[in-house]
Amino acid sequence: GKYSWVKAPTFNGKRAQVGPLANVFCMAAAGHEPTTRYLDQVVSTASSLAGMQIPLTALHSTIGRHAARAIRCAVIYESLQNQWQLLMDNIGSGDYETFNRPTFMKGEQRGFGFHEAPRGVLSHWVVIRDGKIANYQAVVPSTWNAGPRDENDELGPYEASLLDNPIADPEQPLEVIRTVHSFDPCLACAIHMVDPRQQEIVRVKAL
């Protein structure tokens, strides 16, 4: 019942990480060829540099989130080439339409839209009454990732990623900043560390 700094959304009652890493894992599981191809290249290169086979589970890490971001960039680049060609083909055939003009029926209408933004899934929820917005809500990627543990004691992705994360210097916990930054949060980067008794240990502000 206490106030938290971010909402704690769930998917089928479970906390979920969103972003490039989640996208890469889901697309690979679905057999998406470009994603699988680039993922295999990353794992192969990392394994060669490490001198040992790197398991996919190792990507669930700070460096893994950065690697997934690079994979997503490569996949999107390929996709954009295809989309550009489809657009040119449409224009070449005389189709110059650029958007669908919205029409709103009288009374109350409810709608939502989902988009895979660079930081992860982004959803917009709206209630329209007689052509005017009556209620509007956006659940952004950082809402999913930054949300604190919920009423079922389920940890949010930021919290979960920091568990068992070795800290070289508690007075300068750069590992905490690096890990949270790997999610590319759209929040003010202020991190408070507390002990099990809820006493503050150190407060760090990244400028």
C-alpha positions as CSV (number, residue, x, y, z in Angstrom):
1,G,0.0,0.0,0.0
2,K,3.0,2.3,0.1
3,Y,3.6,4.9,-2.7
4,S,6.2,3.8,-5.2
5,W,8.1,6.0,-7.7
6,V,7.0,4.0,-10.7
7,K,4.0,1.8,-11.5
8,A,4.5,-2.0,-11.5
9,P,2.7,-3.4,-14.6
10,T,2.4,-7.2,-15.1
11,F,1.9,-9.6,-18.0
12,N,-0.4,-12.4,-17.1
13,G,0.3,-11.6,-13.5
14,K,4.1,-11.7,-13.9
15,R,6.7,-9.0,-14.1
16,A,8.3,-8.7,-17.5
17,Q,11.5,-7.1,-18.8
18,V,11.1,-5.2,-22.1
19,G,13.6,-3.8,-24.5
20,P,16.1,-5.2,-27.1
21,L,17.1,-8.2,-25.0
22,A,13.5,-9.3,-24.5
23,N,12.8,-8.7,-28.2
24,V,15.8,-10.6,-29.4
25,F,15.0,-13.6,-27.2
26,C,11.3,-13.6,-28.3
27,M,12.1,-13.2,-32.0
28,A,14.8,-16.0,-31.8
29,A,12.3,-18.3,-30.1
30,A,9.8,-17.6,-32.9
31,G,12.4,-18.6,-35.5
32,H,12.8,-15.1,-37.0
33,E,15.7,-15.6,-39.4
34,P,17.4,-12.2,-39.3
35,T,17.3,-12.2,-35.5
36,T,18.6,-15.7,-35.3
37,R,21.4,-15.0,-37.8
38,Y,22.7,-11.9,-36.0
39,L,22.3,-13.5,-32.6
40,D,24.4,-16.5,-33.7
41,Q,27.1,-14.1,-35.0
42,V,27.2,-12.3,-31.6
43,V,27.4,-15.5,-29.6
44,S,30.1,-16.9,-32.0
45,T,32.2,-13.8,-31.8
46,A,31.9,-13.6,-28.0
47,S,32.8,-17.2,-27.6
48,S,35.8,-16.8,-29.8
49,L,37.1,-13.8,-27.8
50,A,36.4,-15.6,-24.5
51,G,38.1,-18.8,-25.6
52,M,35.0,-20.8,-24.5
53,Q,31.4,-21.4,-25.5
54,I,29.2,-18.6,-24.3
55,P,25.7,-19.8,-23.4
56,L,22.6,-17.8,-24.4
57,T,21.8,-17.3,-20.7
58,A,24.9,-15.1,-20.5
59,L,23.1,-12.5,-22.5
60,H,20.8,-11.9,-19.6
61,S,23.4,-9.4,-18.3
62,T,24.6,-5.8,-18.6
63,I,26.7,-6.5,-21.6
64,G,24.1,-8.8,-23.0
65,R,21.5,-5.9,-23.2
66,H,24.0,-3.8,-25.1
67,A,24.7,-6.7,-27.5
68,A,21.0,-7.2,-28.0
69,R,20.7,-3.5,-28.9
70,A,23.2,-4.0,-31.7
71,I,21.4,-7.0,-32.9
72,R,18.1,-5.1,-33.0
73,C,19.8,-2.3,-35.0
74,A,21.0,-4.8,-37.6
75,V,17.6,-6.5,-37.9
76,I,15.7,-3.1,-38.2
77,Y,18.2,-2.0,-40.9
78,E,17.3,-5.0,-43.0
79,S,13.6,-4.5,-42.3
80,L,13.8,-0.8,-43.3
81,Q,15.3,-1.8,-46.7
82,N,12.3,-4.1,-47.4
83,Q,9.8,-1.5,-46.2
84,W,11.4,1.2,-48.3
85,Q,11.2,-1.0,-51.4
86,L,7.5,-1.7,-50.7
87,L,6.9,2.1,-50.3
88,M,8.6,2.8,-53.6
89,D,6.6,0.0,-55.3
90,N,3.3,1.6,-54.0
91,I,4.3,5.0,-55.2
92,G,5.3,3.6,-58.5
93,S,1.9,2.0,-58.9
94,G,0.2,5.4,-58.2
95,D,-0.7,4.9,-54.6
96,Y,-0.1,8.2,-52.9
97,E,-2.2,7.7,-49.7
98,T,-0.2,8.5,-46.6
99,F,-2.6,7.9,-43.7
100,N,-6.1,6.8,-42.8
101,R,-8.4,9.7,-41.8
102,P,-9.8,8.9,-38.4
103,T,-13.5,8.8,-37.8
104,F,-15.1,8.7,-34.4
105,M,-18.6,7.5,-33.7
106,K,-20.8,9.3,-31.2
107,G,-20.7,8.2,-27.6
108,E,-17.8,6.6,-25.8
109,Q,-15.0,4.8,-27.6
110,R,-12.1,3.0,-26.1
111,G,-8.9,2.1,-27.8
112,F,-5.2,1.1,-27.4
113,G,-2.1,0.8,-29.4
114,F,1.2,-1.0,-29.0
115,H,4.5,-0.2,-30.5
116,E,8.0,-1.7,-30.1
117,A,10.0,1.5,-29.3
118,P,13.9,1.4,-29.0
119,R,13.6,0.9,-25.2
120,G,10.9,-1.7,-25.4
121,V,7.1,-2.1,-25.7
122,L,5.1,1.1,-25.6
123,S,1.4,1.2,-25.2
124,H,-1.2,4.0,-25.3
125,W,-4.7,3.7,-23.9
126,V,-7.4,6.2,-24.6
127,V,-11.1,6.8,-23.9
128,I,-12.9,9.1,-26.4
129,R,-16.3,10.6,-25.7
130,D,-18.0,12.5,-28.5
131,G,-14.7,13.0,-30.4
132,K,-12.8,14.3,-27.4
133,I,-10.2,12.6,-25.2
134,A,-11.8,11.8,-21.8
135,N,-8.9,9.7,-20.4
136,Y,-5.4,8.9,-21.6
137,Q,-2.6,6.7,-20.3
138,A,0.7,5.6,-21.7
139,V,2.7,2.7,-20.3
140,V,6.2,3.3,-21.4
141,P,9.2,0.8,-21.6
142,S,10.8,2.3,-18.5
143,T,7.6,1.8,-16.6
144,W,7.9,-2.0,-17.1
145,N,11.6,-2.1,-16.3
146,A,11.9,0.4,-13.4
147,G,8.7,-0.7,-11.6
148,P,9.5,-1.8,-8.0
149,R,8.4,-5.1,-6.5
150,D,4.7,-5.5,-6.5
151,E,2.1,-6.7,-4.0
152,N,3.0,-10.3,-4.8
153,D,6.7,-9.6,-3.9
154,E,7.6,-10.0,-7.6
155,L,10.8,-8.0,-8.3
156,G,10.9,-5.5,-11.2
157,P,13.6,-5.9,-13.9
158,Y,16.0,-3.3,-12.5
159,E,15.9,-4.8,-9.0
160,A,16.2,-8.3,-10.3
161,S,19.2,-7.4,-12.4
162,L,21.1,-6.0,-9.4
163,L,20.8,-9.1,-7.3
164,D,24.2,-10.8,-6.7
165,N,25.9,-8.1,-8.8
166,P,29.4,-7.8,-7.4
167,I,30.4,-4.2,-6.3
168,A,34.1,-3.4,-6.2
169,D,33.7,-0.2,-4.2
170,P,30.5,0.4,-2.2
171,E,31.3,4.1,-2.0
172,Q,31.4,4.3,-5.8
173,P,29.0,1.6,-7.0
174,L,29.7,2.0,-10.7
175,E,28.4,-1.5,-11.4
176,V,25.0,-0.5,-10.3
177,I,24.9,2.5,-12.6
178,R,26.3,0.4,-15.5
179,T,23.7,-2.2,-15.0
180,V,20.7,0.2,-14.8
181,H,22.1,2.2,-17.7
182,S,22.1,-0.9,-19.9
183,F,18.3,-0.7,-19.9
184,D,18.5,2.8,-21.3
185,P,16.2,4.3,-18.7
186,C,14.3,7.5,-19.5
187,L,14.4,8.6,-15.8
188,A,16.6,10.9,-13.8
189,C,19.6,8.7,-12.8
190,A,19.4,8.9,-9.0
191,I,20.0,5.6,-7.2
192,H,19.4,5.0,-3.5
193,M,21.0,2.0,-1.8
194,V,19.5,0.7,1.5
195,D,20.4,-2.2,3.8
196,P,17.9,-4.9,4.8
197,R,16.8,-2.7,7.7
198,Q,15.8,0.1,5.2
199,Q,18.7,2.3,6.3
200,E,20.3,4.3,3.5
201,I,23.9,3.2,2.7
202,V,24.9,5.6,0.0
203,R,23.2,8.0,-2.4
204,V,24.7,8.4,-5.9
205,K,23.7,10.8,-8.6
206,A,24.9,10.3,-12.1
207,L,25.4,13.5,-14.0
